[in-house]
Amino acid sequence: METLGSLVDKLVVTNLKIWKFEDIKRTSSDDHMIAEATRKTNVLNQQRTDLIQELDELVLELLGGSRKMKSYKQGETKIYGG
């Protein structure tokens, strides 16, 4: 089961990949590289859309009370800083 944090993490990674391939499309003069970057960008855009939908659904479930988030006290497991 996905958590809010895991979905946000996946969304960040997906966005970074999209930006990388957009840079390739913008700076490359190799038609094959541009076509491959375009294909990958299209796949990643669909993944991003799916992740945003999952995130929206999870937030609605949390707000509606049909799903609960576990809460951990960070102080109990902290091993740095004293």
Summary of the structure (lengths in Angstrom):
residues: 82
radius of gyration: 18.5
end to end distance: 33.6
largest distance: 56.0
contacts: 173
relative contact order: 0.13
helix: 74%
strand: 0%
